[in-house]
Amino acid sequence: MTDIAMIESARARLAGHVRRTPLLSSPFLDEIAGRRIFVKPECLQHTGSFKFRGAWSAISALEPDVRARGVIAFSSGNHAQGVALAAKLHGISSVIIMPADAPRIKIENTRAYGAEVVLYDRANEDRDEIGARLSAERGLTLVKPFDEPLVIAGQGTAGLEIAEQAAELGIDKADVLVPTGGGGFISGVSLALEAKAPGFTVHPCEPQGFDDVTRSLKSGRIERNDRQSGSLCDAIITPQPGNITFPIMSKLCGPGVVVTEDEALKAVGLAFSRLKIVVEPGGAVALAAALFHGEGLGDTVIAVCSGGNIDPDVFRMALDQQAA
């Protein structure tokens, strides 16, 4: 099980390979939200999302002979790119199983990082079965997107940075909002902050219609989404919370926040106009929650923008909405 020692070890392995993303702020965003907002832009991380942290953590921890045989992963895009680049930098091969309806930019970027991309129909095919078959045939090691202790540990390094950066700013109490799919990122961040910034409360943020984590935390048991696709927030759409991540979230997280796609698009536009960063809708749900769902939040909020791999058409849609 992931703990703070594993996160610290992951940080040591990541040293010199990962970017320490800053905390950004804007008085314009503070005014909209009615409180202080700081933004952790993991969209500026290698491959455009936090996923590189977990991918490097998991691959770097493999035994050399196992690592040399290559890795396999399944992802709608951001985990795919993180694993592909981490594998390339380790000089090994990677196979990435991606849904055929994933954003074209994510498929193309994954291939550009040197991965072999295998597309599947997420409505009619089982990615786990495909992954198990290819792993067995080729001797590949599966790097899971969220339900894997080493991946969670890598994602937790962002939480260590948040704790340090907040301390530098004199912040000892805050609500930390994290875009959440299967729960690997928020689990790692929560474990890090439990140890390093116990005055912080971490909240999962999700798009309307795909709020399995928020519902699961309310009911006390794992809840599934009725749909597996059909949202602009594709980066954080998963069937349900992970078996490893859900107990961590249940223990450490506060209530979830659910935002609409329209609010996520507004946050994309505001992130660009006020912070000069490019964020994808799924990566912007925490900022949307901070801006438009402040009830129950304290005076200081840290919103993580988890990814920036956005299709040009969707980005234009967000900018057009901002200009209207």
Secondary structure, DSSP 8 states (H G I E B T S, - for coil): ---HHHHHHHHHHHTTTS-----B--HHHHHHHTSEEEEEEGGGSGGGBTHHHHHHHHHHTS-HHHHHT-EEEE-SSHHHHHHHHHHHHHT--EEEEEETTS-HHHHHHHHHTT-EEEEE-TTTS-HHHHHHHHHHHHT-EE--SSS-HHHHHHHHHHHHHHHHHHHHTT---EEEEEE-SSSHHHHHHHHHHHHH-TTEEEEEEEETT--HHHHHHHHTS----S-SS--TTGGG--SS--TTHHHHHHHHB---EEE-HHHHHHHHHHIIIII-----TGGGHHHHHHHH--TT--SEEEEEE-B----HHHHHHHHHHHH-
